[in-house]
Amino acid sequence: MNKRIVTYLLCTAMTASMISGCGLADKLGETGKENGTTDAQADTGDDFLSIIDKNKTSEADNVKEAKEDTVADATEEPSESTGEATDSEEETGETVESRVSYKWEAPSFRITRKSFSQKYDGDAKFDESNEDSKDYSNGVLYEGDFAFIYVDEESAAKYPALYKNINDAAEKSFKITEDCVEETIKDAKEQYETSAKEGYSFFGPYYDHCDITVKRADNKVVSIYDWDDNYMGGAHGMYGAGGTNYDAQTGELLDISDVIDVTKEELDEIIKKKLLEIQEYDNQFVSLDENLKDYKFNPINDSENNIFELGYKWYFAHDGLHIIFNVYELASYADGMQDIVIGYTEYPGTIKDKFIPDTNAPDCQNGNLMFVKEGNDSDIDYLHFRYTPLAGMEEYDDWIYAESFGLVLNGKSAKADTGFNVPSDYHFETYKITTMDGKEYVYYINPTDNDYCELLVFDITGGDVKYVGKQHYHYFENFDYEKGTETEPLYSNPYNMHFGSVGDAFGTYTCYTSYEVGDDGMPVQISDEYKFSWKTEDAVSTAEIKGDEVDENGKVINAGVTIQAGTHFVPLRTDEKTYMDFTIDGGKIIRLTYTSFDYPAALPEGNIDDLFEGLIYAG
């Protein structure tokens, strides 16, 4: 079975506030909610909103503190690689690979996931003879899935302040999340036992499902969008979304007032017009003018003086400035949340030129496209996948067995040459890509029955739907077993996407390199250098080995070095053809040149298995 499916999936939320009103954020500021038959989450929303903004501001303060340490350093731009070898490199051949020059410059990201699940382990029992006292959770107190976004290490030199601030915020959020989960489980257990004792039902489990993605990332701005769906007792759960926005160059958190050139009153007029355009019935947005007055630029949140102001929840995307109003903010719970968009040039002079993307700016969005069973999508007019169930397997509720599937848009469709088998609650990983020349593609990462995946590509340029083809890659998640997390790439730049492979030239390892979207939509490899995501870390040489000492950029600085037996080698990078760089004792980087990368891999001194002990092979 696919490791990716059965592995303990982990994670999520870039800030502890989750901006969206995540249930865990509520736990930071509220005194507790009752379960059972009471409506603990009554239709008022006032406490809910104040908690959101109070916690968001608290996290913002944390990020600003981290920012102060790095903004000064960020003002001195590191030199950019041109992708061309220097004269000395051309003459000596000391670098195996020229530095990659991406067609589109933008920071890259990774996403870390962590899951929680807690069953009741006490002695309380429900009276089976009492119809009003039932355990609707089947003994499960709490389930949670969280995600945290980090800037990838490859972007640290180019965006040092952004790298520090986002990653510091993610680490702080991770710790707060763990503390809040522990407190929520404690509350759920108390409510479970009280329900059993008092003779009423426990409507569990409590849950919190949070996800996060990058909506826009370039050398101007990074906009992060998070979503949360939670239940902490009461008549119904809560859900919502929000945005966190950074200046890509300085790493500073951005308020909406930093990115627009109009007054609050002028902004509210635009918002009002946009909301009335999507109004579904008369007076859907009751007291709209008065409610909009509550939102502030640079809101003040001072717990000591009991001052809590609402700020706008917003983010940038490919199509403009989005402003979010969650349930209860402007309308009822039944009306749902509103997400309006102000186009970058729709109201000239509204959005500052500094934050308007270049006209040829590409886009890569996590699509979360729906997969709909054939015959059930006749009334769906938006982009989605349609699958045909495998004959005889339709009755399996916990899994989806698809004989085939295809992409559908406005009555047009294209079918792929494969199917899929996934759990019914599987998160289908899809991306919608726009290239610099305006072409549009959909990427779907299809799991297989091993540690590989199929990347299927569809062309949707101009409203047509065409199946382009597929390529196979190896998953390369990083597992931190101590923290219980899984980390993988989050694609946000179609001109720098990481895909993985597997090798056995130094034990078994997984590695990855950079690709860009090609002219036909299929990924094209643009780097010869592979970095490791999983490898043997405790290998020790058993004989003398000759290699070349290289610097961090791969340039030879000391050729023909003899490395003594008993030296600890940790793989650093490779071209998967001729060489592998290692970090050895003392921090030096040593390049070993192979005579064969095929198993059994060999160096001039002999086979790898004879020269090292502690190598780990999988399978």
C-alpha positions as CSV (number, residue, x, y, z in Angstrom):
1,M,0.0,0.0,0.0
2,N,1.2,3.5,-0.8
3,K,3.3,4.8,2.2
4,R,1.9,8.3,1.5
5,I,-1.6,7.2,2.1
6,V,-1.1,5.0,5.2
7,T,1.6,7.1,6.8
8,Y,0.6,9.0,9.9
9,L,-0.3,12.3,8.1
10,L,0.7,15.2,10.0
11,C,0.1,18.9,10.6
12,T,-0.7,22.4,9.9
13,A,-1.3,26.2,10.5
14,M,1.2,28.8,10.0
15,T,0.1,31.0,12.9
16,A,-1.5,29.8,16.1
17,S,-4.3,32.2,15.5
18,M,-4.9,30.4,12.2
19,I,-6.4,33.8,11.3
20,S,-9.5,32.0,10.3
21,G,-10.9,31.5,13.8
22,C,-9.3,28.1,14.3
23,G,-10.7,26.2,17.3
24,L,-7.3,26.1,18.9
25,A,-7.1,29.9,18.7
26,D,-10.4,30.0,20.5
27,K,-8.8,28.0,23.3
28,L,-6.2,30.6,23.8
29,G,-8.7,33.2,24.9
30,E,-11.9,31.6,26.0
31,T,-12.9,29.9,29.3
32,G,-14.5,26.8,27.9
33,K,-17.6,25.6,26.1
34,E,-20.1,23.0,27.2
35,N,-21.1,20.1,25.1
36,G,-24.2,18.0,25.3
37,T,-27.5,19.5,24.3
38,T,-26.5,23.2,25.0
39,D,-25.8,25.6,22.2
40,A,-22.4,26.7,23.4
41,Q,-21.6,28.3,20.1
42,A,-24.7,30.5,19.9
43,D,-25.3,32.7,16.9
44,T,-23.6,35.9,18.3
45,G,-20.1,35.7,17.0
46,D,-18.8,38.6,19.1
47,D,-16.5,36.6,21.3
48,F,-15.5,34.5,18.3
49,L,-14.3,37.6,16.3
50,S,-12.5,39.2,19.2
51,I,-10.6,36.0,19.9
52,I,-9.6,35.8,16.2
53,D,-8.1,39.2,16.1
54,K,-6.6,39.1,19.6
55,N,-4.7,36.0,18.8
56,K,-3.7,37.1,15.3
57,T,-2.2,40.3,16.8
58,S,-0.4,38.3,19.4
59,E,1.2,36.2,16.7
60,A,1.9,39.3,14.6
61,D,3.8,40.8,17.5
62,N,5.9,37.7,17.7
63,V,6.8,37.9,14.0
64,K,7.6,41.6,14.3
65,E,10.0,40.9,17.2
66,A,11.8,38.4,15.0
67,K,11.7,40.8,12.1
68,E,13.7,43.5,14.0
69,D,16.6,41.1,14.2
70,T,16.8,40.6,10.4
71,V,15.4,43.6,8.5
72,A,18.6,45.5,8.8
73,D,20.5,42.6,7.3
74,A,18.0,42.3,4.5
75,T,18.7,45.7,3.1
76,E,22.0,44.5,1.7
77,E,21.1,42.3,-1.2
78,P,23.1,39.2,-1.7
79,S,24.5,38.8,-5.2
80,E,22.4,36.9,-7.7
81,S,23.6,33.9,-9.6
82,T,23.5,34.3,-13.3
83,G,23.5,30.6,-14.1
84,E,26.8,31.1,-16.0
85,A,30.2,29.7,-15.0
86,T,33.0,32.0,-14.2
87,D,36.2,32.0,-16.4
88,S,38.1,30.1,-13.8
89,E,35.3,27.5,-13.5
90,E,35.2,27.1,-17.3
91,E,39.0,26.5,-17.4
92,T,39.3,24.1,-14.5
93,G,35.9,22.4,-14.6
94,E,35.9,22.6,-10.8
95,T,32.1,22.9,-10.6
96,V,30.1,20.0,-11.9
97,E,27.0,22.2,-12.3
98,S,26.4,25.9,-13.1
99,R,24.2,27.6,-10.6
100,V,20.5,27.4,-11.7
101,S,19.0,30.7,-13.0
102,Y,15.2,30.5,-12.7
103,K,13.0,32.1,-15.3
104,W,10.9,33.5,-12.5
105,E,12.4,34.7,-9.2
106,A,10.4,33.9,-6.1
107,P,10.9,32.3,-2.7
108,S,10.1,28.6,-2.4
109,F,8.3,26.8,0.4
110,R,7.7,23.6,2.2
111,I,4.7,22.5,4.3
112,T,4.9,20.5,7.5
113,R,1.9,18.5,8.7
114,K,1.0,17.0,12.0
115,S,-2.0,15.0,13.1
116,F,-3.5,14.3,16.5
117,S,-6.0,11.7,17.7
118,Q,-7.0,10.8,21.2
119,K,-9.3,8.1,22.4
120,Y,-11.0,8.2,25.8
121,D,-8.9,6.1,28.3
122,G,-11.0,6.5,31.5
123,D,-13.6,4.5,33.3
124,A,-16.8,6.6,32.5
125,K,-19.6,4.7,30.8
126,F,-22.8,5.8,29.2
127,D,-26.1,4.2,30.3
128,E,-27.2,2.2,27.3
129,S,-30.8,2.2,28.6
130,N,-31.0,6.0,28.4
131,E,-31.8,7.1,24.9
132,D,-30.8,10.7,25.8
133,S,-27.3,9.6,26.9
134,K,-25.2,8.4,24.0
135,D,-21.5,8.5,23.0
136,Y,-21.6,9.8,19.4
137,S,-17.8,9.8,19.2
138,N,-17.3,6.0,19.5
139,G,-14.8,6.8,22.3
140,V,-12.7,9.3,20.3
141,L,-12.2,12.6,22.2
142,Y,-10.3,14.6,19.7
143,E,-8.9,14.6,16.1
144,G,-6.8,17.3,14.6
145,D,-4.8,18.0,11.4
146,F,-2.6,21.0,11.2
147,A,-0.1,22.5,8.7
148,F,2.8,24.9,9.0
149,I,4.4,26.8,6.1
150,Y,8.2,27.3,6.0
151,V,10.4,29.1,3.5
152,D,12.7,26.6,2.0
153,E,16.4,26.7,2.8
154,E,17.3,27.4,-0.8
155,S,15.6,30.8,-0.5
156,A,17.4,31.8,2.7
157,A,20.2,33.7,1.1
158,K,18.0,35.7,-1.3
159,Y,15.2,36.4,1.3
160,P,16.9,36.3,4.7
161,A,14.4,38.3,6.6
162,L,11.4,36.6,5.1
163,Y,13.1,33.2,5.8
164,K,13.6,34.1,9.4
165,N,10.3,35.6,10.1
166,I,8.0,33.0,8.5
167,N,10.0,30.1,9.9
168,D,10.2,31.6,13.4
169,A,6.4,32.2,13.3
170,A,5.8,28.6,12.2
171,E,8.0,27.2,15.0
172,K,6.1,29.3,17.6
173,S,2.8,28.3,16.1
174,F,3.8,24.6,16.3
175,K,4.5,24.9,20.0
176,I,1.3,26.8,20.7
177,T,-0.7,24.3,18.6
178,E,0.6,21.4,20.7
179,D,-0.2,23.1,23.9
180,C,-3.7,24.0,22.7
181,V,-4.4,20.4,21.5
182,E,-3.4,19.2,24.9
183,E,-5.8,21.6,26.6
184,T,-8.6,20.7,24.1
185,I,-8.2,17.0,24.8
186,K,-8.4,17.7,28.5
187,D,-11.6,19.7,28.0
188,A,-13.1,17.0,25.8
189,K,-12.3,14.4,28.4
190,E,-14.0,16.4,31.2
191,Q,-17.1,16.9,29.0
192,Y,-17.2,13.3,28.1
193,E,-17.1,12.2,31.7
194,T,-19.6,14.9,32.7
195,S,-22.0,13.8,29.9
196,A,-21.8,10.1,31.1
197,K,-22.3,11.0,34.7
198,E,-25.2,13.5,34.2
199,G,-27.0,11.4,31.6
200,Y,-26.8,13.4,28.4
201,S,-25.0,12.8,25.2
202,F,-21.4,13.5,24.1
203,F,-21.5,14.9,20.6
204,G,-18.0,14.3,19.7
205,P,-15.3,13.9,18.8
206,Y,-14.0,17.5,19.0
207,Y,-12.0,18.2,15.9
208,D,-9.9,20.8,14.3
209,H,-8.9,20.5,10.6
210,C,-6.7,23.3,9.4
211,D,-4.9,23.7,6.1
212,I,-2.7,26.4,4.6
213,T,-1.3,27.4,1.3
214,V,0.5,30.2,-0.6
215,K,-1.8,32.3,-2.7
216,R,0.9,34.6,-4.1
217,A,4.7,34.5,-3.9
218,D,7.1,36.6,-5.9
219,N,9.9,39.1,-5.2
220,K,7.4,41.7,-4.0
221,V,5.0,40.0,-1.7
222,V,4.1,36.6,-0.1
223,S,0.5,36.0,0.8
224,I,-0.5,32.9,2.8
225,Y,-4.0,31.7,3.1
226,D,-5.3,29.4,5.9
227,W,-8.5,27.6,6.4
228,D,-10.0,26.0,9.5
229,D,-12.9,23.8,10.2
230,N,-13.5,22.9,13.9
231,Y,-16.0,21.6,16.4
232,M,-15.5,22.2,20.1
233,G,-19.0,21.4,21.3
234,G,-22.3,23.0,20.9
235,A,-25.0,23.0,18.2
236,H,-22.6,23.2,15.2
237,G,-18.9,23.6,14.4
238,M,-17.2,26.7,13.1
239,Y,-15.1,27.4,10.0
240,G,-13.3,30.3,8.5
241,A,-10.3,31.6,6.6
242,G,-7.8,34.4,6.7
243,G,-4.5,35.7,5.3
244,T,-1.0,36.6,6.4
245,N,1.0,38.8,4.2
246,Y,4.7,39.7,4.0
247,D,6.9,42.1,2.1
248,A,9.2,39.6,0.3
249,Q,12.2,41.9,0.5
250,T,12.0,43.1,4.1
251,G,10.1,40.2,5.6
252,E,7.8,42.6,7.3
253,L,4.2,41.8,8.1
254,L,1.8,43.9,6.0
255,D,-1.4,45.5,7.1
256,I,-3.9,46.3,4.4
257,S,-3.2,50.0,4.8
258,D,0.4,49.2,3.7
259,V,-0.7,48.0,0.3
260,I,-3.5,50.4,-0.7
261,D,-3.6,54.1,-1.5
262,V,-7.1,54.9,-0.4
263,T,-8.7,55.8,2.9
264,K,-10.6,53.3,5.0
265,E,-13.9,55.0,4.0
266,E,-13.0,54.7,0.3
267,L,-12.1,51.0,0.8
268,D,-15.3,50.3,2.6
269,E,-17.3,51.8,-0.3
270,I,-15.5,49.4,-2.7
271,I,-16.1,46.5,-0.4
272,K,-19.8,47.4,0.0
273,K,-20.2,47.5,-3.8
274,K,-18.5,44.1,-4.2
275,L,-20.7,42.6,-1.5
276,L,-23.9,43.9,-2.9
277,E,-22.9,42.4,-6.3
278,I,-22.9,38.9,-4.7
279,Q,-25.9,39.4,-2.4
280,E,-28.2,36.4,-2.8
281,Y,-31.3,38.0,-1.3
282,D,-32.5,41.4,0.0
283,N,-30.9,42.5,3.3
284,Q,-28.5,39.6,3.4
285,F,-25.9,41.9,4.8
286,V,-27.9,43.7,7.6
287,S,-26.4,46.9,8.9
288,L,-23.6,46.7,6.4
289,D,-22.4,50.3,6.8
290,E,-22.3,50.0,10.6
291,N,-20.5,46.7,10.5
292,L,-17.8,47.8,8.1
293,K,-17.1,50.8,10.5
294,D,-15.8,48.2,13.0
295,Y,-12.8,47.2,10.9
296,K,-9.6,49.2,11.4
297,F,-6.4,49.8,9.6
298,N,-3.5,48.7,12.0
299,P,-6.0,47.5,14.7
300,I,-5.0,47.9,18.3
301,N,-5.2,44.8,20.6
302,D,-4.2,45.6,24.1
303,S,-5.3,43.0,26.6
304,E,-4.2,45.0,29.6
305,N,-6.6,47.8,28.7
306,N,-9.2,45.5,27.3
307,I,-8.9,47.0,23.8
308,F,-9.6,44.6,20.9
309,E,-10.1,46.0,17.4
310,L,-11.1,44.2,14.2
311,G,-8.7,44.2,11.3
312,Y,-9.4,43.3,7.7
313,K,-8.6,39.7,6.8
314,W,-7.1,39.7,3.3
315,Y,-4.5,38.2,0.9
316,F,-3.2,38.8,-2.6
317,A,-3.8,36.2,-5.3
318,H,-3.2,36.1,-9.1
319,D,-6.4,38.0,-9.7
320,G,-6.2,40.7,-7.2
321,L,-6.7,41.7,-3.5
322,H,-9.1,39.4,-1.7
323,I,-10.9,40.4,1.5
324,I,-12.6,37.8,3.6
325,F,-15.5,38.1,6.0
326,N,-16.2,34.9,7.9
327,V,-19.5,33.6,9.2
328,Y,-21.3,36.0,11.6
329,E,-19.1,39.0,10.6
330,L,-21.6,40.5,8.1
331,A,-24.2,37.8,7.8
332,S,-25.7,34.7,9.4
333,Y,-24.0,31.3,9.8
334,A,-26.3,30.0,7.0
335,D,-25.0,32.6,4.6
336,G,-21.5,31.3,5.0
337,M,-18.3,33.3,4.5
338,Q,-17.7,35.9,1.8
339,D,-14.5,36.3,-0.2
340,I,-14.5,39.3,-2.5
341,V,-11.8,40.3,-4.9
342,I,-10.6,43.7,-6.1
343,G,-8.7,43.4,-9.3
344,Y,-5.3,44.9,-9.4
345,T,-6.3,47.6,-11.9
346,E,-10.0,47.5,-11.4
347,Y,-10.0,50.7,-9.4
348,P,-6.9,52.6,-10.6
349,G,-4.8,54.0,-7.7
350,T,-6.4,51.7,-5.1
351,I,-3.6,49.1,-4.9
352,K,-0.1,50.6,-4.7
353,D,2.0,50.0,-7.7
354,K,4.7,48.3,-5.6
355,F,2.3,45.4,-4.9
356,I,0.9,45.0,-8.4
357,P,2.4,41.9,-10.0
358,D,4.3,42.1,-13.3
359,T,2.1,41.6,-16.4
360,N,3.7,38.3,-17.2
361,A,3.7,37.0,-13.6
362,P,3.1,33.2,-13.5
363,D,0.9,31.5,-10.9
364,C,0.8,28.1,-9.2
365,Q,-2.1,27.5,-6.8
366,N,-3.0,24.5,-4.8
367,G,-6.3,23.7,-6.5
368,N,-8.2,21.3,-4.2
369,L,-10.3,20.4,-7.2
370,M,-13.2,18.1,-6.5
371,F,-13.4,14.5,-7.8
372,V,-16.9,13.6,-8.7
373,K,-18.4,10.2,-9.6
374,E,-19.5,9.8,-13.2
375,G,-23.1,10.7,-13.4
376,N,-23.2,13.0,-10.4
377,D,-21.7,16.1,-12.0
378,S,-24.4,17.1,-14.5
379,D,-25.1,20.3,-12.7
380,I,-21.4,21.3,-12.0
381,D,-20.2,24.0,-14.3
382,Y,-16.8,24.7,-12.7
383,L,-13.4,22.9,-13.1
384,H,-13.5,19.4,-11.6
385,F,-12.4,15.8,-12.1
386,R,-14.8,13.1,-13.1
387,Y,-14.0,9.5,-12.3
388,T,-15.5,6.1,-13.4
389,P,-15.6,3.6,-10.5
390,L,-13.9,0.2,-11.0
391,A,-16.6,-2.4,-11.8
392,G,-17.6,-4.4,-8.8
393,M,-15.8,-2.0,-6.3
394,E,-18.5,0.7,-6.0
395,E,-19.8,-0.6,-2.6
396,Y,-16.5,0.1,-0.8
397,D,-17.3,3.2,1.3
398,D,-13.8,3.6,2.8
399,W,-12.0,3.6,-0.5
400,I,-12.5,4.9,-4.0
401,Y,-11.4,2.6,-6.8
402,A,-11.4,4.5,-10.1
403,E,-11.0,2.7,-13.4
404,S,-10.4,6.0,-15.1
405,F,-10.8,9.7,-14.6
406,G,-10.6,13.0,-16.5
407,L,-10.8,16.7,-16.2
408,V,-14.0,18.6,-16.9
409,L,-14.6,22.3,-17.6
410,N,-17.9,23.8,-19.0
411,G,-18.9,20.6,-20.7
412,K,-15.5,19.9,-22.2
413,S,-13.4,17.1,-20.9
414,A,-10.3,15.0,-21.4
415,K,-9.6,11.6,-19.9
416,A,-6.3,10.4,-18.5
417,D,-4.8,7.0,-19.3
418,T,-4.9,5.8,-15.7
419,G,-7.1,5.3,-12.6
420,F,-6.5,5.6,-8.9
421,N,-7.2,3.8,-5.6
422,V,-7.4,6.1,-2.6
423,P,-9.2,6.3,0.8
424,S,-12.5,8.1,0.5
425,D,-11.2,11.0,2.7
426,Y,-8.0,11.3,0.7
427,H,-6.8,14.9,0.0
428,F,-6.3,15.0,-3.8
429,E,-3.3,17.1,-4.5
430,T,-3.9,19.3,-7.5
431,Y,-2.4,22.6,-8.7
432,K,-3.6,25.1,-11.3
433,I,-0.7,26.7,-13.1
434,T,-0.5,29.8,-15.3
435,T,2.8,30.3,-17.2
436,M,4.6,33.5,-18.1
437,D,3.1,33.3,-21.6
438,G,-0.4,32.9,-20.4
439,K,-0.9,29.1,-20.8
440,E,-2.9,27.3,-18.2
441,Y,-2.4,23.8,-16.9
442,V,-3.7,21.5,-14.1
443,Y,-1.3,19.2,-12.3
444,Y,-2.6,16.3,-10.4
445,I,-0.3,14.1,-8.3
446,N,-1.8,10.6,-8.4
447,P,-0.7,8.1,-5.7
448,T,0.3,4.6,-6.8
449,D,0.7,1.3,-4.9
450,N,4.3,2.0,-3.9
451,D,6.4,5.0,-2.9
452,Y,6.1,6.6,-6.4
453,C,3.5,8.9,-7.8
454,E,2.2,9.9,-11.2
455,L,2.1,13.5,-12.1
456,L,-0.7,14.0,-14.7
457,V,-0.9,17.2,-16.7
458,F,-3.9,18.7,-18.4
459,D,-3.9,21.8,-20.6
460,I,-6.9,24.1,-20.1
461,T,-5.6,27.1,-22.1
462,G,-8.4,29.1,-23.7
463,G,-11.1,27.1,-22.0
464,D,-10.3,23.9,-23.9
465,V,-9.4,20.7,-22.0
466,K,-6.6,18.4,-23.2
467,Y,-4.7,15.6,-21.5
468,V,-1.0,16.2,-22.0
469,G,0.6,13.2,-20.4
470,K,2.2,11.9,-17.2
471,Q,5.6,11.5,-15.5
472,H,6.6,9.3,-12.6
473,Y,8.4,10.6,-9.5
474,H,9.3,9.3,-6.1
475,Y,7.9,10.9,-3.0
476,F,10.5,12.6,-0.9
477,E,8.8,13.6,2.4
478,N,11.0,14.4,5.4
479,F,9.8,12.6,8.5
480,D,10.7,13.9,11.9
481,Y,9.7,11.0,14.2
482,E,10.5,12.9,17.4
483,K,8.1,15.8,16.5
484,G,5.7,13.5,14.6
485,T,5.7,15.5,11.5
486,E,5.9,15.0,7.7
487,T,7.3,17.8,5.5
488,E,7.0,18.0,1.7
489,P,7.3,20.7,-1.0
490,L,4.6,23.3,-1.5
491,Y,4.5,24.3,-5.1
492,S,4.1,28.1,-5.7
493,N,6.4,28.9,-8.6
494,P,6.0,26.9,-11.8
495,Y,9.6,27.7,-12.7
496,N,11.0,26.1,-9.6
497,M,9.3,22.9,-8.6
498,H,10.9,20.0,-6.7
499,F,10.3,16.4,-7.7
500,G,12.0,13.4,-6.3
501,S,13.8,10.2,-7.3
502,V,15.3,7.2,-5.4
503,G,18.8,5.8,-5.6
504,D,21.1,3.2,-4.0
505,A,24.6,4.6,-4.6
506,F,25.2,5.1,-0.8
507,G,22.6,2.8,0.7
508,T,19.0,3.7,-0.3
509,Y,18.1,7.3,-0.4
510,T,15.5,9.7,-1.8
511,C,16.5,13.0,-3.4
512,Y,15.1,15.8,-5.4
513,T,16.0,18.4,-7.9
514,S,14.4,21.5,-9.6
515,Y,12.0,21.4,-12.6
516,E,10.1,24.1,-14.5
517,V,6.9,23.9,-16.5
518,G,7.8,23.1,-20.1
519,D,6.4,24.5,-23.4
520,D,3.8,21.7,-23.5
521,G,3.1,21.8,-19.7
522,M,5.2,18.8,-18.7
523,P,7.9,19.5,-16.1
524,V,11.4,19.9,-17.5
525,Q,14.5,19.3,-15.3
526,I,16.6,22.5,-15.0
527,S,19.2,21.4,-12.4
528,D,21.7,18.6,-12.4
529,E,22.2,18.8,-8.6
530,Y,20.0,16.7,-6.3
531,K,19.5,17.3,-2.6
532,F,18.7,14.5,-0.2
533,S,15.5,14.2,1.8
534,W,16.2,10.8,3.3
535,K,19.5,9.1,3.5
536,T,21.9,7.0,5.6
537,E,23.3,9.3,8.3
538,D,25.5,6.9,10.3
539,A,27.9,5.4,7.7
540,V,31.5,5.2,8.6
541,S,34.4,4.4,6.2
542,T,36.3,1.2,6.7
543,A,39.3,2.1,4.4
544,E,41.2,5.1,3.2
545,I,39.4,6.9,0.4
546,K,40.5,9.7,-1.9
547,G,38.3,12.6,-2.7
548,D,38.2,16.4,-3.4
549,E,37.4,19.0,-0.8
550,V,34.8,21.4,-2.1
551,D,33.1,24.5,-0.8
552,E,29.4,25.1,-0.2
553,N,28.9,25.9,-3.9
554,G,30.6,22.8,-5.1
555,K,33.9,24.3,-6.2
556,V,37.0,22.2,-5.6
557,I,39.3,23.9,-3.1
558,N,41.6,21.0,-2.3
559,A,42.0,18.1,-4.8
560,G,43.2,14.6,-4.0
561,V,42.5,14.6,-0.3
562,T,43.0,11.2,1.5
563,I,40.2,10.5,4.0
564,Q,41.1,8.1,6.8
565,A,39.2,5.0,7.7
566,G,36.8,5.5,10.6
567,T,35.4,8.8,9.2
568,H,31.7,9.6,9.4
569,F,30.1,10.4,6.0
570,V,26.7,12.1,5.6
571,P,25.4,12.6,2.0
572,L,24.9,16.3,1.1
573,R,24.2,16.4,-2.7
574,T,24.8,14.5,-5.9
575,D,24.3,14.6,-9.7
576,E,23.1,11.0,-9.6
577,K,25.6,10.2,-12.3
578,T,29.2,10.7,-11.4
579,Y,29.7,12.2,-7.9
580,M,28.3,12.6,-4.4
581,D,29.3,15.3,-1.9
582,F,29.4,14.4,1.8
583,T,29.8,16.3,5.1
584,I,32.5,14.6,7.2
585,D,33.8,14.9,10.7
586,G,34.9,18.5,11.3
587,G,32.4,20.0,8.8
588,K,34.4,19.7,5.7
589,I,32.6,18.8,2.4
590,I,34.2,16.0,0.4
591,R,33.3,15.0,-3.1
592,L,33.7,11.3,-4.0
593,T,33.8,10.5,-7.8
594,Y,32.2,7.2,-8.6
595,T,33.2,4.7,-11.3
596,S,29.7,3.3,-11.2
597,F,26.3,4.6,-9.9
598,D,24.6,1.4,-10.7
599,Y,24.2,-1.2,-7.9
600,P,26.6,-2.2,-6.6
601,A,27.9,1.4,-6.7
602,A,31.7,1.7,-6.8
603,L,34.6,4.2,-6.2
604,P,38.1,3.7,-7.6
605,E,38.9,2.0,-4.3
606,G,36.2,-0.6,-4.6
607,N,32.5,-1.2,-4.1
608,I,30.7,1.2,-1.7
609,D,29.4,-1.7,0.4
610,D,33.1,-2.8,1.0
611,L,34.3,0.7,1.9
612,F,31.5,1.7,4.4
613,E,29.6,0.2,7.2
614,G,26.3,1.3,8.5
615,L,24.6,1.8,5.0
616,I,20.9,1.3,5.1
617,Y,19.0,-0.3,2.1
618,A,15.3,-0.3,1.8
619,G,13.2,-3.1,0.2
